[in-house]
Amino acid sequence: MKFANVLKTLRHSLVRASCLLLLFALASTASAQTPVFEIEIREHLFFPAEFEIPANQKVKLIIYNRDPTPEEFESYELNREKVIVGNSQGVVFIGPLKPGEYPFFGEFNLKTALGKIIVK
């Protein structure tokens, strides 16, 4: 009887461990499939000011603000806005998008902080 209980407990433990491994694998695969793009704000300019991302795919955009003052990443076409305080970073997810050009700007420096995402 003891041996049967040990087998039952072992079987339940294996099932739980298998489920946890499967969940971890699915989470790792999902995050690995999201491409990451990085841009910087320096001297009230975006670097790069223009870059390409893949069409029909969600992407993660990391924006590093190297200036001591805040800036707002904004795009009407992307329907996104995010304030990034000075000397920090922000994350914006965009897409999936159709091929085309999607302008963005820094609302606090409209004359200089301009950029464009090209989707191909």
C-alpha positions in Angstrom: 0.0 0.0 0.0 2.8 2.4 0.8 4.4 1.7 -2.6 1.2 2.6 -4.4 0.9 5.9 -2.5 4.5 6.8 -3.4 3.8 6.1 -7.0 0.6 8.2 -6.9 2.5 11.1 -5.3 5.3 10.8 -7.8 2.9 10.7 -10.7 1.2 13.9 -9.4 4.5 15.6 -9.0 5.6 14.7 -12.5 2.4 16.1 -13.9 2.7 19.3 -12.0 6.4 19.7 -13.1 5.5 19.0 -16.7 2.7 21.6 -16.7 5.1 24.2 -15.2 7.7 23.4 -17.8 5.2 23.7 -20.6 4.0 27.1 -19.3 7.6 28.3 -19.0 8.3 27.2 -22.6 5.2 28.9 -23.9 6.1 32.1 -22.1 9.7 32.1 -23.4 8.5 31.4 -26.9 6.0 34.2 -26.9 8.5 36.8 -25.6 11.2 35.5 -28.0 9.0 36.1 -31.0 8.5 39.8 -30.3 11.2 41.8 -32.0 12.8 44.6 -30.0 13.8 47.9 -31.5 15.7 50.7 -29.6 15.8 54.4 -30.2 17.4 57.2 -28.2 16.4 60.8 -27.5 19.5 63.0 -27.4 19.6 66.8 -27.6 15.9 66.7 -28.4 16.4 64.5 -31.4 15.5 60.8 -32.1 18.3 58.4 -33.1 17.7 56.8 -35.4 15.1 59.2 -36.7 13.9 56.6 -39.3 13.9 52.8 -39.0 12.2 49.7 -40.4 10.1 47.1 -38.6 8.4 44.0 -40.0 4.9 44.2 -41.3 2.1 42.3 -39.6 4.0 41.7 -36.4 3.9 43.2 -33.0 7.2 44.8 -31.9 8.6 46.2 -28.7 10.1 49.7 -28.9 12.5 50.7 -26.1 13.0 54.5 -26.0 16.0 55.8 -24.1 15.8 59.4 -23.1 19.4 60.5 -22.7 18.4 64.2 -22.1 17.9 65.5 -18.6 14.4 66.8 -19.5 11.3 64.7 -20.2 10.1 64.0 -23.7 6.8 62.5 -25.0 7.0 59.9 -27.7 3.8 60.5 -29.7 2.2 59.3 -32.9 -1.3 59.8 -34.1 -0.9 57.1 -36.8 0.3 54.6 -34.2 -2.2 55.7 -31.6 0.5 55.9 -29.0 1.9 58.4 -26.6 4.3 57.9 -23.8 6.1 60.4 -21.6 9.7 59.4 -20.8 11.3 61.4 -18.0 14.9 62.6 -18.4 17.7 60.0 -18.1 15.3 57.1 -18.2 13.6 54.7 -20.6 10.1 53.8 -21.7 8.6 50.8 -23.5 5.9 51.0 -26.2 4.4 48.0 -28.0 3.2 48.7 -31.6 1.6 46.6 -34.3 0.9 44.5 -36.0 1.0 47.1 -38.7 0.3 47.1 -42.4 3.2 48.2 -44.7 3.6 52.0 -44.8 5.1 54.9 -43.1 4.2 56.0 -39.5 5.5 59.3 -38.3 6.2 60.0 -34.6 7.3 63.1 -32.8 8.4 64.4 -29.4 5.6 66.6 -28.2 7.8 68.7 -26.0 10.2 69.6 -28.9 8.0 69.6 -32.0 10.5 71.3 -34.2 13.4 68.9 -33.7 12.1 65.6 -32.3 10.7 64.0 -35.4 10.9 60.5 -36.8 9.3 57.8 -38.9 8.8 54.1 -38.7 8.8 52.3 -42.0 6.9 49.1 -42.0 7.8 46.5 -44.7 
